[in-house]
């Protein structure tokens, strides 16, 4: 859906850009409805050789990682619409080349809202997402019905419904913009008034002493957008109240839409014009998305998929508190070695996992790194273990 919409947008509205190739893993003969069938290819080499910039929107952690590494080898910049990849292998990739998430999905939209807020003098305290519906353990039958009604896959529908998607989206925001969480899984406030909920989250952020990421579940006002809570200078309070943003001290800036593929072109143009990264998972993340069991499972049970499956959901965690967790983005055709209980965080000791480049990246990032520390009083230098180096992957 993202690729179809983005290709149509560029074709019809961007005279200064051209879609040169579109990589697909499907047989080309089955892609008769694609808006630019003549540029489709199954060859990654052909994609690389004919591109100035690559937009990666597969939604696949494993495939997306392989494509981005090849793009970096060729010196190309990459724009993603793939938060799942960002929180799994994105921190490693961000250290290897130019990688930015696009405006349009909630993380990119929040990053763009933050840039606007900073230019207006606001001090961000809360980066918020508005989620329309939440059911931690939906049934396969319900998900099949809604997937068919909405025209998207069952796994996408499930990841939206069980909260995995919003956890992933807010973790990339937290890592990329230097924010944290107040507790595992975030607060997820039920909200009938956004200003009231935003002020409560703002107070929580000030107690923590750091900006936070979170989300609300609206009732009585539209969902689907993003919001930012911030403070401003006291001597601007009267003017801000006159501008109808309230009396403060917490002010809520709302972006009531995110239009996915229709907004990706803005980030592409930003990058091609020499602009910097809008958002990525950072090379030094502090948050990840752990796999949480939805139900009791026995040894030997096969896990077909983590994100969008019916066995696990994702929750935001602090990496320092859960160094052995399995990023939910890695779970694919994995077998359980031990029984697990509902609500349990899965560790690598619980599973047998297939080899993959994504797994290699995760394990590489978790190795301790040697750094040199110089004692000012003694004047000696010695290597020591940087324990945070073990946690340098936000997934």
Secondary structure, 3 states (H helix, E strand, C coil): CHHHHHHHHHHHHCCCCCCCCEECCCCHHHCCCCCCHHHEECCHHHHHHCCCEEEECCCCHHHHHHHHHHHHHCCCEEEECCHHHHHHHHHHHHCCCCEEECCCCHHHHHHHHHHHHHHCCCEEEEEEEECCCCCCCCCHHHHHHHHHHHCCCHHHHHHHHCCHHHHHHHHHHHHHHCCECCCCCCCCEEECCHHHHHHHHHHHHHHHCCCEEEEEEECCCCCCCEEEEEECCHHHHHHHHHCCCCCCCCEEEEECCCCCHHHHHHHHHHHHCCCCCCCCCCCCCCEEEEEEECCCECCCCEEEECCCCCCEEEEEEEHHHCCCECEHHHCEEEEECCCECCCCECEHHHEECCCCHHHHHHHHHCCCEEEEEECCCCCCEEEEEEHHHHHCCCC
